[in-house]
Amino acid sequence: MSNDNLVSAYVSDAERDAEASVRPKRLEEFIAQHRVRDQLDLLLKGAMRRGSPPDHILLSGPPGLGKTTLANIVAAELGSGIRVTSGPAIERSGDLAAILTSLAEGDVLFIDEIHRIAKPAEELLYSAMEDFRVDVVVGKGPGATAIPLDVEPFTLVGATTRSGLLTGPMRDRFGFVAHLDFYSPADLETLLHRSARILGVPITPDGAAEIAGRSRGTPRIANRLLRRVRDFAEVRAEGVVNLETARAALTVYDVDALGLDRLDRAVLTALVDSFRGGPVGLSTLAVAVGEQPDTVEEVCEPFLVRAGLLARTPRGRVATAAAWHHLGRTPPNGTFGADAPSAPDLFSAQPDQP
């Protein structure tokens, strides 16, 4: 994995096994998201007492916060099987019909990125979710016939990073909708200590705090940074992840105190040094850092905006006063966000209360 992907919230194929090893298996092991966890607990226990599958579940939120983990936990709590697929993989209604008719009673069907499911498949899913029935069309033209097929009662768990792209009819068919929020540093520290125990990595409280503060509020990034710091500690230190080791390792991997990587800092530096803080258009900014506009917009900007370092305005992108300070420069008078708190203060959120 390249350094540029180290703080990406998206999982790569190569690290799926490593991520699965530290993934919670039961609801009581799931850290943070207390409100969602309590609501799910009530939903699942109520369904089990009635002896029927629970309502369909929609999980939304940024990548890396645990939507796939919760889907697997739902199946584990129900004691049922789980079938995993993704929206882009379902291109035709026949693909979805084959999956649905293969489900056993009470199974969980998990569809990741459900907002990207093909329209014909989505319409087929409506009747399956409501009536546990699908109509498979055989033939073409005037001779086509629809064959109704019964589907065993199941629970659909849909995950999406862009809930606004879901159609109204699809969203309305979910009986339980939950949104996952970014983790607080304290919750990430708890998660890192748990992951370190599973991986057999000695870690100190200050080492965990240092990694948590650079993890962008995202468990996937925290676990990824832990594995990279572990490598550094085993090769260049005494194998213990402490404050000094964590700082030295993350310096090697170009992850700074706020969790910014090389590309994030390149965007801010270009804004400040080349364009006097902006405003500047997305395409021009992308050329200045040698990346595609889509990469800047989808990979860098969400975190920079959330951290209060960059603002999107009708005239273009603007570096805030916090961005100038983070780069060690004095912002000129009239800089956007000059009266806002500095970036580090934005990461001092209190842990979500149960």
C-alpha positions as CSV (number, residue, x, y, z in Angstrom):
1,M,0.0,0.0,0.0
2,S,1.4,3.4,-1.0
3,N,1.7,6.2,1.6
4,D,-1.0,8.2,-0.3
5,N,-3.6,5.5,0.5
6,L,-2.6,5.2,4.1
7,V,-5.3,7.6,5.3
8,S,-7.9,6.7,2.8
9,A,-11.1,5.4,4.4
10,Y,-11.7,2.9,1.6
11,V,-10.5,-0.6,2.0
12,S,-8.2,-2.2,-0.6
13,D,-8.4,-5.8,-1.7
14,A,-5.0,-6.6,-0.2
15,E,-6.0,-5.6,3.4
16,R,-9.5,-7.2,3.6
17,D,-8.1,-10.2,5.5
18,A,-6.1,-8.0,7.9
19,E,-9.2,-5.8,8.6
20,A,-11.4,-8.9,9.2
21,S,-9.0,-10.2,11.9
22,V,-9.8,-7.2,14.2
23,R,-13.4,-6.8,13.3
24,P,-15.9,-7.2,16.2
25,K,-18.1,-10.3,16.0
26,R,-20.8,-9.4,18.5
27,L,-22.8,-6.2,19.2
28,E,-21.4,-5.9,22.7
29,E,-17.8,-5.8,21.2
30,F,-18.7,-2.9,18.8
31,I,-17.0,0.3,20.0
32,A,-18.8,3.7,20.0
33,Q,-21.9,4.4,17.9
34,H,-23.8,3.9,21.2
35,R,-27.2,5.1,19.9
36,V,-27.1,2.9,16.8
37,R,-25.9,0.0,18.8
38,D,-28.7,0.3,21.4
39,Q,-31.4,0.7,18.7
40,L,-30.1,-2.4,16.8
41,D,-30.0,-4.4,20.0
42,L,-33.7,-3.6,20.6
43,L,-34.6,-4.4,17.0
44,L,-32.8,-7.7,16.9
45,K,-34.0,-8.9,20.4
46,G,-37.6,-8.0,19.5
47,A,-37.5,-9.9,16.3
48,M,-35.9,-13.0,17.9
49,R,-38.7,-13.0,20.6
50,R,-41.3,-12.9,17.9
51,G,-39.5,-15.6,15.9
52,S,-39.5,-13.6,12.7
53,P,-36.8,-11.8,10.7
54,P,-36.3,-8.1,11.8
55,D,-37.1,-5.2,9.5
56,H,-34.8,-4.4,6.7
57,I,-31.9,-2.2,7.8
58,L,-30.2,0.7,6.1
59,L,-26.8,1.9,7.3
60,S,-25.4,5.1,6.0
61,G,-22.3,7.1,6.7
62,P,-18.7,7.8,5.4
63,P,-16.5,4.8,4.5
64,G,-14.5,3.0,7.2
65,L,-16.9,3.5,10.1
66,G,-18.2,-0.1,10.5
67,K,-21.2,-0.6,8.2
68,T,-20.0,-4.0,6.9
69,T,-19.0,-5.0,10.4
70,L,-22.5,-4.2,11.7
71,A,-24.1,-6.3,8.8
72,N,-22.0,-9.3,9.9
73,I,-22.9,-8.6,13.5
74,V,-26.6,-8.6,12.6
75,A,-26.3,-12.1,11.1
76,A,-24.2,-13.3,14.1
77,E,-26.7,-12.0,16.6
78,L,-29.6,-13.7,14.7
79,G,-27.7,-16.9,14.3
80,S,-28.3,-16.9,10.6
81,G,-26.3,-17.0,7.4
82,I,-25.2,-13.9,5.5
83,R,-24.9,-13.4,1.7
84,V,-22.6,-10.5,0.8
85,T,-22.7,-8.6,-2.5
86,S,-22.5,-5.0,-3.7
87,G,-24.6,-2.6,-5.8
88,P,-22.2,-2.3,-8.7
89,A,-22.0,-6.1,-9.0
90,I,-25.8,-6.4,-9.6
91,E,-26.1,-5.3,-13.2
92,R,-29.3,-7.2,-14.2
93,S,-32.5,-8.1,-12.4
94,G,-31.7,-11.8,-13.1
95,D,-28.5,-11.5,-11.0
96,L,-30.5,-10.3,-8.0
97,A,-33.3,-12.9,-8.5
98,A,-30.7,-15.7,-8.4
99,I,-29.3,-14.4,-5.1
100,L,-32.7,-13.9,-3.5
101,T,-34.0,-17.4,-4.4
102,S,-30.9,-19.0,-3.0
103,L,-31.5,-17.5,0.5
104,A,-32.7,-19.7,3.4
105,E,-35.3,-18.6,5.8
106,G,-34.0,-15.9,8.2
107,D,-30.8,-15.2,6.2
108,V,-29.3,-11.8,5.9
109,L,-28.6,-10.2,2.5
110,F,-25.9,-7.5,2.7
111,I,-25.7,-5.1,-0.3
112,D,-22.8,-2.7,0.0
113,E,-23.1,0.6,-1.9
114,I,-26.7,-0.1,-2.4
115,H,-27.3,3.3,-4.1
116,R,-25.4,2.0,-7.1
117,I,-27.7,-0.9,-7.8
118,A,-29.1,-1.0,-11.4
119,K,-32.6,0.3,-11.8
120,P,-34.2,-3.0,-13.0
121,A,-32.7,-4.8,-10.1
122,E,-33.9,-2.1,-7.7
123,E,-37.5,-2.5,-8.9
124,L,-37.3,-6.2,-8.5
125,L,-36.0,-5.7,-4.9
126,Y,-39.2,-3.7,-4.0
127,S,-41.5,-6.8,-4.2
128,A,-38.9,-9.0,-2.5
129,M,-38.6,-6.6,0.4
130,E,-42.3,-6.2,0.9
131,D,-43.9,-9.4,-0.2
132,F,-41.0,-11.9,-0.3
133,R,-41.8,-12.5,-4.0
134,V,-40.0,-11.8,-7.2
135,D,-41.3,-11.9,-10.8
136,V,-38.8,-13.3,-13.3
137,V,-39.5,-12.3,-16.9
138,V,-38.9,-15.1,-19.4
139,G,-38.6,-14.4,-23.1
140,K,-38.8,-11.1,-25.0
141,G,-41.4,-9.0,-26.8
142,P,-45.1,-10.0,-26.9
143,G,-44.3,-13.6,-25.9
144,A,-42.6,-12.6,-22.6
145,T,-44.1,-14.0,-19.5
146,A,-43.6,-13.2,-15.8
147,I,-43.0,-16.2,-13.5
148,P,-43.7,-15.4,-9.8
149,L,-41.2,-17.0,-7.4
150,D,-41.5,-17.1,-3.7
151,V,-38.5,-15.9,-1.6
152,E,-37.9,-17.1,1.9
153,P,-38.3,-14.4,4.6
154,F,-35.0,-12.6,4.9
155,T,-33.5,-9.3,6.2
156,L,-31.9,-6.9,3.8
157,V,-29.0,-4.8,5.2
158,G,-28.1,-2.1,2.8
159,A,-25.0,0.1,3.3
160,T,-24.4,3.4,1.5
161,T,-21.9,6.3,1.7
162,R,-24.3,8.6,-0.2
163,S,-27.8,8.2,1.2
164,G,-29.0,11.2,-0.8
165,L,-28.6,9.1,-4.0
166,L,-31.1,6.5,-2.8
167,T,-34.5,6.8,-4.4
168,G,-37.5,7.5,-2.2
169,P,-39.2,4.2,-2.8
170,M,-36.1,2.3,-1.9
171,R,-35.5,4.3,1.3
172,D,-39.1,4.0,2.4
173,R,-38.9,0.2,2.4
174,F,-36.3,0.1,5.2
175,G,-37.8,-0.3,8.6
176,F,-34.7,0.9,10.4
177,V,-32.3,3.6,9.2
178,A,-29.1,4.4,11.0
179,H,-26.4,6.9,10.3
180,L,-22.9,6.2,11.6
181,D,-20.8,9.2,12.8
182,F,-17.1,9.7,13.0
183,Y,-15.4,8.4,16.1
184,S,-14.0,10.6,18.9
185,P,-10.3,10.2,19.8
186,A,-11.2,8.5,23.1
187,D,-13.3,5.9,21.2
188,L,-10.4,5.3,18.8
189,E,-8.0,4.8,21.6
190,T,-10.2,2.1,23.0
191,L,-10.5,0.5,19.6
192,L,-6.7,0.6,19.1
193,H,-6.0,-1.1,22.5
194,R,-8.5,-3.9,21.5
195,S,-6.9,-4.2,18.0
196,A,-3.4,-4.3,19.5
197,R,-4.4,-7.1,21.9
198,I,-5.7,-9.2,18.9
199,L,-2.6,-8.5,16.8
200,G,-0.2,-9.1,19.7
201,V,1.2,-5.6,19.6
202,P,2.5,-4.0,22.9
203,I,1.1,-0.5,22.9
204,T,1.2,2.3,25.5
205,P,-1.7,4.7,26.3
206,D,0.3,7.7,24.8
207,G,1.1,5.6,21.7
208,A,-2.6,4.8,21.2
209,A,-3.5,8.5,21.7
210,E,-1.0,9.6,19.1
211,I,-2.3,7.2,16.5
212,A,-5.9,8.0,17.4
213,G,-5.3,11.7,16.9
214,R,-4.1,11.1,13.3
215,S,-6.8,8.7,12.3
216,R,-9.4,11.2,10.9
217,G,-12.1,9.8,13.3
218,T,-12.2,6.6,11.2
219,P,-11.6,3.1,12.7
220,R,-10.3,1.6,9.4
221,I,-7.6,4.3,9.2
222,A,-6.7,3.8,12.9
223,N,-6.2,0.0,12.4
224,R,-4.2,0.6,9.3
225,L,-1.9,3.1,11.0
226,L,-1.5,0.7,13.9
227,R,-0.2,-2.0,11.5
228,R,2.3,0.4,9.9
229,V,3.5,1.7,13.3
230,R,3.9,-2.0,14.4
231,D,6.1,-2.6,11.4
232,F,8.3,0.4,12.3
233,A,8.4,-0.6,15.9
234,E,9.5,-4.2,15.1
235,V,12.2,-3.1,12.6
236,R,13.6,0.1,14.0
237,A,12.6,0.1,17.7
238,E,12.1,-2.4,20.4
239,G,8.7,-3.7,19.2
240,V,6.6,-1.5,21.6
241,V,4.3,1.1,20.1
242,N,4.8,4.2,22.4
243,L,4.6,7.9,21.8
244,E,8.1,8.3,20.3
245,T,7.8,5.2,18.1
246,A,4.3,6.3,16.8
247,R,5.6,9.8,16.0
248,A,8.7,8.6,14.2
249,A,6.7,6.0,12.2
250,L,4.0,8.3,11.1
251,T,6.7,10.8,10.1
252,V,8.2,8.2,7.8
253,Y,4.7,7.5,6.3
254,D,4.0,11.3,5.8
255,V,1.0,11.4,8.1
256,D,1.1,14.7,10.1
257,A,-0.4,15.6,13.4
258,L,-3.9,16.2,12.0
259,G,-3.8,13.0,9.8
260,L,-3.0,14.9,6.6
261,D,-0.9,13.0,4.0
262,R,1.3,14.2,1.2
263,L,-1.6,15.0,-1.2
264,D,-3.6,16.8,1.4
265,R,-0.7,19.1,2.3
266,A,0.1,19.5,-1.4
267,V,-3.4,20.9,-2.0
268,L,-3.2,23.3,1.0
269,T,0.3,24.4,0.0
270,A,-0.8,25.1,-3.6
271,L,-3.7,27.1,-2.4
272,V,-1.6,29.2,0.0
273,D,1.6,29.6,-1.9
274,S,0.5,29.6,-5.5
275,F,-2.9,31.2,-5.3
276,R,-2.6,33.3,-2.1
277,G,-5.3,31.3,-0.4
278,G,-7.8,31.3,-3.3
279,P,-10.5,31.2,-4.5
280,V,-9.3,28.9,-7.2
281,G,-11.2,26.4,-9.4
282,L,-11.0,22.7,-8.9
283,S,-9.4,21.9,-12.3
284,T,-6.7,24.5,-11.8
285,L,-6.0,23.3,-8.3
286,A,-5.8,19.7,-9.5
287,V,-3.3,20.7,-12.2
288,A,-1.2,22.5,-9.6
289,V,-0.8,19.3,-7.5
290,G,-0.5,16.9,-10.5
291,E,-3.7,15.0,-9.8
292,Q,-7.1,14.4,-11.4
293,P,-9.9,16.7,-10.4
294,D,-12.0,13.7,-9.2
295,T,-9.1,12.6,-6.9
296,V,-8.9,16.0,-5.3
297,E,-12.6,16.4,-4.9
298,E,-13.4,12.9,-3.6
299,V,-10.3,11.9,-1.7
300,C,-8.8,15.1,-0.3
301,E,-11.6,17.7,0.0
302,P,-14.1,15.9,2.3
303,F,-11.6,15.7,5.2
304,L,-10.1,19.1,4.6
305,V,-13.5,20.7,4.6
306,R,-14.5,18.8,7.8
307,A,-11.3,19.8,9.5
308,G,-12.0,23.4,8.7
309,L,-8.9,23.8,6.5
310,L,-10.6,24.4,3.2
311,A,-13.8,25.9,2.1
312,R,-15.9,25.4,-1.0
313,T,-17.3,28.7,-2.2
314,P,-19.3,29.7,-5.4
315,R,-16.0,31.2,-6.7
316,G,-13.8,28.2,-6.0
317,R,-11.7,26.6,-3.2
318,V,-10.4,28.8,-0.4
319,A,-7.8,28.0,2.2
320,T,-9.0,29.0,5.7
321,A,-7.0,30.7,8.4
322,A,-6.6,27.3,10.1
323,A,-4.9,26.0,6.9
324,W,-2.4,28.9,6.9
325,H,-1.6,28.3,10.6
326,H,-1.2,24.5,10.0
327,L,1.3,25.2,7.3
328,G,3.2,27.6,9.7
329,R,2.3,30.7,7.8
330,T,0.6,34.0,8.8
331,P,-2.8,34.5,7.1
332,P,-3.4,37.9,5.5
333,N,-6.2,40.1,6.7
334,G,-9.6,39.0,5.6
335,T,-8.7,35.4,5.3
336,F,-11.7,33.0,5.2
337,G,-12.5,31.7,8.6
338,A,-10.2,34.0,10.5
339,D,-12.6,34.1,13.4
340,A,-13.1,30.3,13.5
341,P,-11.3,28.0,16.0
342,S,-8.0,26.6,14.8
343,A,-8.1,23.1,13.3
344,P,-6.8,21.1,16.3
345,D,-9.8,22.4,18.4
346,L,-12.2,20.8,16.0
347,F,-11.0,17.3,16.9
348,S,-11.6,17.6,20.6
349,A,-15.2,16.2,20.4
350,Q,-16.4,14.3,23.5
351,P,-17.1,10.6,23.2
352,D,-20.7,9.7,22.2
353,Q,-22.6,8.9,25.3
354,P,-24.6,5.7,25.7
